[in-house]
Amino acid sequence: MARLSIRIDIGPDFRVGPGKIVLLETIAAHGSISAAGRALGMSYRRAWTLVEAMNAGFGRPVVEAQSGGRAGGGARLSPLGADLVARYRAIEAAAGAAAAPFLDGLAPPAGGGP
């Protein structure tokens, strides 16, 4: 079945799409940028670069560092980061529902491609 993928162009050189949202969700779940990167099969450097791009794009953090404790530091979503994920998922759900009747006719025939 065909599926809709949403990318939001926030500025001329700044966009947010499914990959960045999954990264934020994984940071929230794991409490760490490096653990999120590992879980997603990406390097810490790539994960950090994506987080920094979002922080810079919004002009404030979407991910905040957490101070150490016994297990050391970590990361968590800022209120902006949590709001970004919630808004993106709401947009995705609304757009998916609106597009569903149109997407149904785009599925390839059973048994393969055209």
A tleap script that builds the chain and sets N, CA, C and O, in Angstrom:
source leaprc.protein.ff14SB
mol = sequence {
  NMET ALA ARG LEU SER ILE ARG ILE ASP ILE
  GLY PRO ASP PHE ARG VAL GLY PRO GLY LYS
  ILE VAL LEU LEU GLU THR ILE ALA ALA HIE
  GLY SER ILE SER ALA ALA GLY ARG ALA LEU
  GLY MET SER TYR ARG ARG ALA TRP THR LEU
  VAL GLU ALA MET ASN ALA GLY PHE GLY ARG
  PRO VAL VAL GLU ALA GLN SER GLY GLY ARG
  ALA GLY GLY GLY ALA ARG LEU SER PRO LEU
  GLY ALA ASP LEU VAL ALA ARG TYR ARG ALA
  ILE GLU ALA ALA ALA GLY ALA ALA ALA ALA
  PRO PHE LEU ASP GLY LEU ALA PRO PRO ALA
  GLY GLY GLY CPRO
}
set mol.1.N position { 0.843 -1.186 0.000 }
set mol.1.CA position { 0.000 0.000 0.000 }
set mol.1.C position { 0.885 1.246 0.000 }
set mol.1.O position { 1.899 1.293 0.697 }
set mol.2.N position { 0.508 2.224 -0.762 }
set mol.2.CA position { 1.232 3.495 -0.799 }
set mol.2.C position { 1.091 4.183 0.558 }
set mol.2.O position { 0.100 3.999 1.265 }
set mol.3.N position { 2.090 4.969 0.900 }
set mol.3.CA position { 2.128 5.628 2.193 }
set mol.3.C position { 2.609 7.047 2.005 }
set mol.3.O position { 3.432 7.322 1.131 }
set mol.4.N position { 2.099 7.949 2.823 }
set mol.4.CA position { 2.472 9.356 2.756 }
set mol.4.C position { 3.642 9.610 3.700 }
set mol.4.O position { 3.651 9.118 4.829 }
set mol.5.N position { 4.617 10.369 3.247 }
set mol.5.CA position { 5.750 10.769 4.073 }
set mol.5.C position { 5.762 12.293 4.103 }
set mol.5.O position { 5.679 12.941 3.059 }
set mol.6.N position { 5.865 12.860 5.292 }
set mol.6.CA position { 5.758 14.303 5.460 }
set mol.6.C position { 7.132 14.918 5.735 }
set mol.6.O position { 7.874 14.444 6.596 }
set mol.7.N position { 7.454 15.961 5.005 }
set mol.7.CA position { 8.627 16.780 5.283 }
set mol.7.C position { 8.129 18.210 5.407 }
set mol.7.O position { 7.412 18.700 4.535 }
set mol.8.N position { 8.508 18.873 6.482 }
set mol.8.CA position { 8.074 20.251 6.714 }
set mol.8.C position { 9.261 21.168 6.471 }
set mol.8.O position { 10.283 21.070 7.150 }
set mol.9.N position { 9.120 22.059 5.499 }
set mol.9.CA position { 10.151 23.055 5.221 }
set mol.9.C position { 9.882 24.246 6.131 }
set mol.9.O position { 8.943 25.011 5.912 }
set mol.10.N position { 10.717 24.390 7.155 }
set mol.10.CA position { 10.524 25.437 8.145 }
set mol.10.C position { 11.222 26.721 7.713 }
set mol.10.O position { 10.755 27.817 8.024 }
set mol.11.N position { 12.303 26.595 7.019 }
set mol.11.CA position { 13.044 27.741 6.490 }
set mol.11.C position { 13.705 27.333 5.200 }
set mol.11.O position { 13.609 26.174 4.796 }
set mol.12.N position { 14.384 28.271 4.535 }
set mol.12.CA position { 14.987 27.951 3.239 }
set mol.12.C position { 15.993 26.804 3.302 }
set mol.12.O position { 16.102 26.019 2.360 }
set mol.13.N position { 16.715 26.706 4.391 }
set mol.13.CA position { 17.716 25.643 4.526 }
set mol.13.C position { 17.458 24.769 5.748 }
set mol.13.O position { 18.380 24.152 6.283 }
set mol.14.N position { 16.212 24.720 6.184 }
set mol.14.CA position { 15.895 23.961 7.398 }
set mol.14.C position { 14.578 23.234 7.207 }
set mol.14.O position { 13.537 23.842 6.956 }
set mol.15.N position { 14.650 21.925 7.330 }
set mol.15.CA position { 13.461 21.092 7.196 }
set mol.15.C position { 13.476 19.980 8.233 }
set mol.15.O position { 14.524 19.572 8.733 }
set mol.16.N position { 12.283 19.512 8.533 }
set mol.16.CA position { 12.123 18.413 9.481 }
set mol.16.C position { 11.265 17.355 8.805 }
set mol.16.O position { 10.210 17.650 8.243 }
set mol.17.N position { 11.740 16.118 8.872 }
set mol.17.CA position { 11.006 15.017 8.266 }
set mol.17.C position { 11.019 13.802 9.171 }
set mol.17.O position { 11.382 13.898 10.344 }
set mol.18.N position { 10.630 12.678 8.639 }
set mol.18.CA position { 10.482 11.480 9.465 }
set mol.18.C position { 11.773 11.041 10.146 }
set mol.18.O position { 11.728 10.555 11.277 }
set mol.19.N position { 12.913 11.196 9.496 }
set mol.19.CA position { 14.174 10.757 10.097 }
set mol.19.C position { 14.521 11.534 11.355 }
set mol.19.O position { 14.908 10.941 12.361 }
set mol.20.N position { 14.389 12.847 11.312 }
set mol.20.CA position { 14.702 13.667 12.485 }
set mol.20.C position { 13.700 13.419 13.603 }
set mol.20.O position { 14.064 13.428 14.779 }
set mol.21.N position { 12.443 13.199 13.242 }
set mol.21.CA position { 11.434 12.937 14.270 }
set mol.21.C position { 11.705 11.598 14.953 }
set mol.21.O position { 11.607 11.498 16.176 }
set mol.22.N position { 12.039 10.581 14.187 }
set mol.22.CA position { 12.383 9.279 14.786 }
set mol.22.C position { 13.611 9.421 15.681 }
set mol.22.O position { 13.668 8.809 16.748 }
set mol.23.N position { 14.583 10.213 15.267 }
set mol.23.CA position { 15.758 10.446 16.111 }
set mol.23.C position { 15.337 11.078 17.436 }
set mol.23.O position { 15.781 10.635 18.495 }
set mol.24.N position { 14.487 12.104 17.393 }
set mol.24.CA position { 14.029 12.738 18.637 }
set mol.24.C position { 13.271 11.743 19.513 }
set mol.24.O position { 13.482 11.704 20.725 }
set mol.25.N position { 12.401 10.949 18.920 }
set mol.25.CA position { 11.656 9.947 19.688 }
set mol.25.C position { 12.601 8.929 20.321 }
set mol.25.O position { 12.379 8.485 21.448 }
set mol.26.N position { 13.642 8.564 19.601 }
set mol.26.CA position { 14.589 7.579 20.116 }
set mol.26.C position { 15.458 8.177 21.210 }
set mol.26.O position { 15.801 7.479 22.164 }
set mol.27.N position { 15.821 9.443 21.099 }
set mol.27.CA position { 16.538 10.121 22.183 }
set mol.27.C position { 15.662 10.140 23.424 }
set mol.27.O position { 16.137 9.858 24.524 }
set mol.28.N position { 14.389 10.469 23.258 }
set mol.28.CA position { 13.468 10.489 24.402 }
set mol.28.C position { 13.363 9.105 25.046 }
set mol.28.O position { 13.313 8.992 26.271 }
set mol.29.N position { 13.331 8.068 24.234 }
set mol.29.CA position { 13.189 6.701 24.760 }
set mol.29.C position { 14.450 6.206 25.448 }
set mol.29.O position { 14.372 5.484 26.442 }
set mol.30.N position { 15.623 6.591 24.923 }
set mol.30.CA position { 16.887 6.070 25.439 }
set mol.30.C position { 17.597 7.023 26.392 }
set mol.30.O position { 18.493 6.607 27.126 }
set mol.31.N position { 17.208 8.294 26.392 }
set mol.31.CA position { 17.834 9.259 27.280 }
set mol.31.C position { 19.260 9.620 26.917 }
set mol.31.O position { 20.031 10.069 27.766 }
set mol.32.N position { 19.615 9.423 25.644 }
set mol.32.CA position { 20.990 9.657 25.228 }
set mol.32.C position { 21.047 9.787 23.715 }
set mol.32.O position { 20.389 9.040 22.990 }
set mol.33.N position { 21.845 10.747 23.246 }
set mol.33.CA position { 22.036 10.886 21.804 }
set mol.33.C position { 22.828 9.704 21.263 }
set mol.33.O position { 22.503 9.174 20.201 }
set mol.34.N position { 23.858 9.291 21.978 }
set mol.34.CA position { 24.678 8.182 21.483 }
set mol.34.C position { 23.878 6.876 21.463 }
set mol.34.O position { 23.992 6.102 20.513 }
set mol.35.N position { 23.072 6.624 22.494 }
set mol.35.CA position { 22.255 5.399 22.518 }
set mol.35.C position { 21.202 5.440 21.412 }
set mol.35.O position { 20.902 4.415 20.800 }
set mol.36.N position { 20.646 6.614 21.157 }
set mol.36.CA position { 19.671 6.749 20.075 }
set mol.36.C position { 20.341 6.473 18.735 }
set mol.36.O position { 19.788 5.767 17.892 }
set mol.37.N position { 21.531 7.032 18.539 }
set mol.37.CA position { 22.265 6.773 17.305 }
set mol.37.C position { 22.520 5.295 17.105 }
set mol.37.O position { 22.303 4.760 16.018 }
set mol.38.N position { 22.982 4.631 18.159 }
set mol.38.CA position { 23.243 3.181 18.062 }
set mol.38.C position { 21.963 2.432 17.720 }
set mol.38.O position { 21.972 1.541 16.870 }
set mol.39.N position { 20.865 2.789 18.376 }
set mol.39.CA position { 19.596 2.095 18.135 }
set mol.39.C position { 19.121 2.274 16.693 }
set mol.39.O position { 18.449 1.405 16.138 }
set mol.40.N position { 19.476 3.404 16.101 }
set mol.40.CA position { 19.052 3.684 14.734 }
set mol.40.C position { 20.102 3.315 13.695 }
set mol.40.O position { 19.887 3.500 12.497 }
set mol.41.N position { 21.243 2.792 14.153 }
set mol.41.CA position { 22.301 2.389 13.234 }
set mol.41.C position { 23.053 3.569 12.630 }
set mol.41.O position { 23.562 3.479 11.513 }
set mol.42.N position { 23.124 4.674 13.368 }
set mol.42.CA position { 23.876 5.829 12.872 }
set mol.42.C position { 24.956 6.191 13.868 }
set mol.42.O position { 24.855 5.861 15.050 }
set mol.43.N position { 25.966 6.853 13.409 }
set mol.43.CA position { 27.059 7.244 14.283 }
set mol.43.C position { 26.606 8.341 15.240 }
set mol.43.O position { 25.643 9.060 14.974 }
set mol.44.N position { 27.316 8.452 16.352 }
set mol.44.CA position { 27.051 9.537 17.297 }
set mol.44.C position { 27.215 10.872 16.587 }
set mol.44.O position { 26.418 11.789 16.785 }
set mol.45.N position { 28.243 10.979 15.763 }
set mol.45.CA position { 28.498 12.242 15.057 }
set mol.45.C position { 27.322 12.629 14.181 }
set mol.45.O position { 26.926 13.795 14.165 }
set mol.46.N position { 26.754 11.680 13.452 }
set mol.46.CA position { 25.595 11.967 12.590 }
set mol.46.C position { 24.387 12.366 13.432 }
set mol.46.O position { 23.690 13.324 13.098 }
set mol.47.N position { 24.135 11.644 14.513 }
set mol.47.CA position { 23.004 11.971 15.389 }
set mol.47.C position { 23.188 13.366 15.979 }
set mol.47.O position { 22.251 14.165 15.998 }
set mol.48.N position { 24.402 13.659 16.464 }
set mol.48.CA position { 24.677 14.963 17.057 }
set mol.48.C position { 24.536 16.070 16.014 }
set mol.48.O position { 24.003 17.135 16.324 }
set mol.49.N position { 24.997 15.843 14.793 }
set mol.49.CA position { 24.886 16.833 13.724 }
set mol.49.C position { 23.416 17.151 13.424 }
set mol.49.O position { 23.058 18.312 13.227 }
set mol.50.N position { 22.580 16.130 13.392 }
set mol.50.CA position { 21.150 16.346 13.151 }
set mol.50.C position { 20.504 17.128 14.293 }
set mol.50.O position { 19.689 18.019 14.056 }
set mol.51.N position { 20.871 16.792 15.532 }
set mol.51.CA position { 20.339 17.520 16.690 }
set mol.51.C position { 20.787 18.974 16.643 }
set mol.51.O position { 19.982 19.881 16.857 }
set mol.52.N position { 22.057 19.196 16.366 }
set mol.52.CA position { 22.582 20.565 16.291 }
set mol.52.C position { 21.897 21.362 15.179 }
set mol.52.O position { 21.623 22.550 15.349 }
set mol.53.N position { 21.625 20.726 14.058 }
set mol.53.CA position { 20.934 21.410 12.963 }
set mol.53.C position { 19.527 21.824 13.395 }
set mol.53.O position { 19.071 22.916 13.056 }
set mol.54.N position { 18.845 20.967 14.135 }
set mol.54.CA position { 17.509 21.332 14.622 }
set mol.54.C position { 17.597 22.441 15.660 }
set mol.54.O position { 16.807 23.384 15.630 }
set mol.55.N position { 18.550 22.334 16.575 }
set mol.55.CA position { 18.731 23.385 17.589 }
set mol.55.C position { 18.990 24.730 16.905 }
set mol.55.O position { 18.398 25.743 17.278 }
set mol.56.N position { 19.867 24.737 15.914 }
set mol.56.CA position { 20.200 25.974 15.207 }
set mol.56.C position { 19.006 26.479 14.395 }
set mol.56.O position { 18.734 27.679 14.365 }
set mol.57.N position { 18.306 25.573 13.748 }
set mol.57.CA position { 17.162 25.954 12.920 }
set mol.57.C position { 16.056 26.622 13.702 }
set mol.57.O position { 15.420 27.562 13.224 }
set mol.58.N position { 15.827 26.129 14.917 }
set mol.58.CA position { 14.783 26.720 15.757 }
set mol.58.C position { 15.311 27.869 16.618 }
set mol.58.O position { 14.532 28.622 17.203 }
set mol.59.N position { 16.630 27.999 16.690 }
set mol.59.CA position { 17.207 29.063 17.502 }
set mol.59.C position { 17.159 28.788 18.989 }
set mol.59.O position { 17.467 29.657 19.806 }
set mol.60.N position { 16.774 27.588 19.330 }
set mol.60.CA position { 16.771 27.138 20.733 }
set mol.60.C position { 16.757 25.615 20.742 }
set mol.60.O position { 16.397 24.992 19.743 }
set mol.61.N position { 17.143 25.020 21.850 }
set mol.61.CA position { 17.329 23.559 21.860 }
set mol.61.C position { 16.042 22.751 21.718 }
set mol.61.O position { 15.014 23.070 22.316 }
set mol.62.N position { 16.132 21.694 20.905 }
set mol.62.CA position { 15.091 20.668 20.875 }
set mol.62.C position { 15.515 19.496 21.764 }
set mol.62.O position { 14.688 18.690 22.190 }
set mol.63.N position { 16.813 19.422 22.031 }
set mol.63.CA position { 17.369 18.407 22.931 }
set mol.63.C position { 18.242 19.124 23.944 }
set mol.63.O position { 19.032 20.002 23.595 }
set mol.64.N position { 18.087 18.737 25.204 }
set mol.64.CA position { 18.869 19.332 26.291 }
set mol.64.C position { 19.728 18.266 26.946 }
set mol.64.O position { 19.333 17.105 27.052 }
set mol.65.N position { 20.909 18.680 27.383 }
set mol.65.CA position { 21.791 17.771 28.125 }
set mol.65.C position { 21.244 17.603 29.530 }
set mol.65.O position { 20.705 18.542 30.115 }
set mol.66.N position { 21.387 16.407 30.064 }
set mol.66.CA position { 21.038 16.136 31.452 }
set mol.66.C position { 22.333 15.960 32.213 }
set mol.66.O position { 23.269 15.327 31.725 }
set mol.67.N position { 22.389 16.526 33.421 }
set mol.67.CA position { 23.599 16.353 34.221 }
set mol.67.C position { 23.715 14.918 34.688 }
set mol.67.O position { 22.748 14.158 34.733 }
set mol.68.N position { 24.947 14.586 35.034 }
set mol.68.CA position { 25.309 13.227 35.425 }
set mol.68.C position { 24.568 12.700 36.634 }
set mol.68.O position { 23.555 13.288 37.013 }
set mol.69.N position { 24.956 11.764 37.179 }
set mol.69.CA position { 24.444 10.975 38.282 }
set mol.69.C position { 25.319 9.757 38.276 }
set mol.69.O position { 26.433 9.790 37.755 }
set mol.70.N position { 24.840 8.697 38.838 }
set mol.70.CA position { 25.664 7.483 38.849 }
set mol.70.C position { 25.980 6.998 37.439 }
set mol.70.O position { 27.088 6.530 37.178 }
set mol.71.N position { 25.018 7.105 36.535 }
set mol.71.CA position { 25.228 6.598 35.183 }
set mol.71.C position { 25.799 7.658 34.246 }
set mol.71.O position { 25.962 7.404 33.052 }
set mol.72.N position { 26.101 8.827 34.768 }
set mol.72.CA position { 26.617 9.889 33.910 }
set mol.72.C position { 25.489 10.706 33.328 }
set mol.72.O position { 24.336 10.564 33.737 }
set mol.73.N position { 25.812 11.561 32.378 }
set mol.73.CA position { 24.825 12.449 31.788 }
set mol.73.C position { 23.990 11.758 30.739 }
set mol.73.O position { 24.054 10.543 30.555 }
set mol.74.N position { 23.228 12.543 30.076 }
set mol.74.CA position { 22.377 12.012 29.027 }
set mol.74.C position { 21.741 13.163 28.297 }
set mol.74.O position { 22.267 14.277 28.297 }
set mol.75.N position { 20.626 12.904 27.682 }
set mol.75.CA position { 19.912 13.932 26.938 }
set mol.75.C position { 18.423 13.666 27.040 }
set mol.75.O position { 17.974 12.532 27.210 }
set mol.76.N position { 17.684 14.743 26.931 }
set mol.76.CA position { 16.215 14.628 26.918 }
set mol.76.C position { 15.682 15.693 25.980 }
set mol.76.O position { 16.371 16.663 25.663 }
set mol.77.N position { 14.454 15.504 25.541 }
set mol.77.CA position { 13.839 16.505 24.685 }
set mol.77.C position { 13.478 17.717 25.521 }
set mol.77.O position { 13.003 17.591 26.649 }
set mol.78.N position { 13.706 18.879 24.964 }
set mol.78.CA position { 13.246 20.114 25.597 }
set mol.78.C position { 11.734 20.189 25.386 }
set mol.78.O position { 11.179 19.402 24.619 }
set mol.79.N position { 11.069 21.121 26.052 }
set mol.79.CA position { 9.639 21.291 25.764 }
set mol.79.C position { 9.389 21.545 24.267 }
set mol.79.O position { 8.407 21.051 23.712 }
set mol.80.N position { 10.270 22.311 23.616 }
set mol.80.CA position { 10.150 22.539 22.176 }
set mol.80.C position { 10.286 21.230 21.411 }
set mol.80.O position { 9.515 20.977 20.486 }
set mol.81.N position { 11.253 20.393 21.781 }
set mol.81.CA position { 11.449 19.114 21.106 }
set mol.81.C position { 10.243 18.204 21.242 }
set mol.81.O position { 9.817 17.580 20.270 }
set mol.82.N position { 9.687 18.127 22.455 }
set mol.82.CA position { 8.496 17.298 22.681 }
set mol.82.C position { 7.312 17.834 21.880 }
set mol.82.O position { 6.538 17.063 21.312 }
set mol.83.N position { 7.175 19.163 21.840 }
set mol.83.CA position { 6.093 19.788 21.086 }
set mol.83.C position { 6.270 19.547 19.583 }
set mol.83.O position { 5.295 19.297 18.874 }
set mol.84.N position { 7.500 19.622 19.104 }
set mol.84.CA position { 7.793 19.365 17.699 }
set mol.84.C position { 7.353 17.958 17.309 }
set mol.84.O position { 6.696 17.772 16.285 }
set mol.85.N position { 7.714 16.970 18.123 }
set mol.85.CA position { 7.332 15.586 17.834 }
set mol.85.C position { 5.813 15.451 17.830 }
set mol.85.O position { 5.248 14.841 16.922 }
set mol.86.N position { 5.149 16.015 18.835 }
set mol.86.CA position { 3.685 15.910 18.914 }
set mol.86.C position { 3.007 16.577 17.721 }
set mol.86.O position { 2.073 16.022 17.142 }
set mol.87.N position { 3.479 17.768 17.355 }
set mol.87.CA position { 2.878 18.477 16.218 }
set mol.87.C position { 3.136 17.729 14.906 }
set mol.87.O position { 2.244 17.614 14.066 }
set mol.88.N position { 4.357 17.226 14.737 }
set mol.88.CA position { 4.681 16.485 13.517 }
set mol.88.C position { 3.784 15.258 13.397 }
set mol.88.O position { 3.222 15.002 12.332 }
set mol.89.N position { 3.649 14.504 14.476 }
set mol.89.CA position { 2.810 13.293 14.430 }
set mol.89.C position { 1.345 13.648 14.183 }
set mol.89.O position { 0.646 12.901 13.499 }
set mol.90.N position { 0.865 14.764 14.720 }
set mol.90.CA position { -0.517 15.190 14.471 }
set mol.90.C position { -0.695 15.585 12.997 }
set mol.90.O position { -1.694 15.227 12.374 }
set mol.91.N position { 0.265 16.315 12.451 }
set mol.91.CA position { 0.220 16.692 11.031 }
set mol.91.C position { 0.239 15.437 10.167 }
set mol.91.O position { -0.525 15.318 9.209 }
set mol.92.N position { 1.116 14.509 10.514 }
set mol.92.CA position { 1.238 13.258 9.763 }
set mol.92.C position { -0.081 12.476 9.774 }
set mol.92.O position { -0.507 11.960 8.741 }
set mol.93.N position { -0.718 12.391 10.932 }
set mol.93.CA position { -1.984 11.655 11.039 }
set mol.93.C position { -3.091 12.343 10.240 }
set mol.93.O position { -3.848 11.683 9.528 }
set mol.94.N position { -3.184 13.661 10.359 }
set mol.94.CA position { -4.220 14.401 9.636 }
set mol.94.C position { -4.004 14.299 8.124 }
set mol.94.O position { -4.954 14.074 7.373 }
set mol.95.N position { -2.764 14.463 7.683 }
set mol.95.CA position { -2.465 14.380 6.256 }
set mol.95.C position { -2.698 12.959 5.741 }
set mol.95.O position { -3.217 12.770 4.641 }
set mol.96.N position { -2.317 11.972 6.532 }
set mol.96.CA position { -2.534 10.582 6.133 }
set mol.96.C position { -4.006 10.256 5.970 }
set mol.96.O position { -4.397 9.569 5.027 }
set mol.97.N position { -4.831 10.757 6.904 }
set mol.97.CA position { -6.273 10.521 6.812 }
set mol.97.C position { -6.857 11.219 5.586 }
set mol.97.O position { -7.701 10.653 4.892 }
set mol.98.N position { -6.411 12.443 5.320 }
set mol.98.CA position { -6.920 13.182 4.159 }
set mol.98.C position { -6.471 12.538 2.848 }
set mol.98.O position { -7.210 12.550 1.863 }
set mol.99.N position { -5.275 11.983 2.837 }
set mol.99.CA position { -4.725 11.416 1.606 }
set mol.99.C position { -5.125 9.968 1.362 }
set mol.99.O position { -4.982 9.476 0.243 }
set mol.100.N position { -5.619 9.278 2.375 }
set mol.100.CA position { -5.896 7.838 2.269 }
set mol.100.C position { -6.720 7.459 1.043 }
set mol.100.O position { -6.346 6.516 0.345 }
set mol.101.N position { -7.816 8.140 0.749 }
set mol.101.CA position { -8.600 7.723 -0.425 }
set mol.101.C position { -7.813 7.845 -1.729 }
set mol.101.O position { -8.056 7.090 -2.671 }
set mol.102.N position { -6.890 8.772 -1.791 }
set mol.102.CA position { -6.095 8.978 -3.003 }
set mol.102.C position { -4.931 7.994 -3.074 }
set mol.102.O position { -4.535 7.571 -4.160 }
set mol.103.N position { -4.392 7.636 -1.925 }
set mol.103.CA position { -3.265 6.708 -1.885 }
set mol.103.C position { -3.691 5.292 -2.237 }
set mol.103.O position { -2.923 4.539 -2.836 }
set mol.104.N position { -4.911 4.928 -1.869 }
set mol.104.CA position { -5.378 3.559 -2.111 }
set mol.104.C position { -5.280 3.191 -3.585 }
set mol.104.O position { -4.981 2.037 -3.895 }
set mol.105.N position { -5.511 4.098 -4.484 }
set mol.105.CA position { -5.457 3.798 -5.906 }
set mol.105.C position { -4.037 3.743 -6.458 }
set mol.105.O position { -3.854 3.427 -7.633 }
set mol.106.N position { -3.033 4.040 -5.647 }
set mol.106.CA position { -1.652 4.059 -6.122 }
set mol.106.C position { -0.893 2.768 -5.843 }
set mol.106.O position { 0.258 2.636 -6.257 }
set mol.107.N position { -1.497 1.833 -5.167 }
set mol.107.CA position { -0.810 0.589 -4.839 }
set mol.107.C position { -0.527 -0.200 -6.123 }
set mol.107.O position { -1.377 -0.256 -7.011 }
set mol.108.N position { 0.658 -0.808 -6.228 }
set mol.108.CA position { 0.946 -1.622 -7.415 }
set mol.108.C position { 0.061 -2.863 -7.425 }
set mol.108.O position { -0.416 -3.289 -6.373 }
set mol.109.N position { -0.157 -3.433 -8.572 }
set mol.109.CA position { -0.989 -4.643 -8.649 }
set mol.109.C position { -0.310 -5.800 -7.900 }
set mol.109.O position { 0.911 -5.826 -7.744 }
set mol.110.N position { -1.111 -6.732 -7.452 }
set mol.110.CA position { -0.582 -7.900 -6.759 }
set mol.110.C position { 0.426 -8.602 -7.659 }
set mol.110.O position { 0.203 -8.762 -8.859 }
set mol.111.N position { 1.534 -9.017 -7.061 }
set mol.111.CA position { 2.529 -9.739 -7.819 }
set mol.111.C position { 3.677 -8.872 -8.315 }
set mol.111.O position { 4.549 -9.349 -9.041 }
set mol.112.N position { 3.678 -7.601 -7.927 }
set mol.112.CA position { 4.840 -6.798 -8.323 }
set mol.112.C position { 4.498 -5.449 -8.879 }
set mol.112.O position { 3.456 -4.870 -8.572 }
set mol.113.N position { 5.382 -4.965 -9.693 }
set mol.113.CA position { 5.290 -3.609 -10.245 }
set mol.113.C position { 4.391 -3.519 -11.452 }
set mol.113.O position { 3.563 -4.397 -11.696 }
set mol.114.N position { 4.561 -2.446 -12.209 }
set mol.114.CA position { 3.671 -2.169 -13.342 }
set mol.114.C position { 3.712 -3.159 -14.453 }
set mol.114.O position { 2.998 -3.006 -15.444 }
savepdb mol mol.pdb
quit
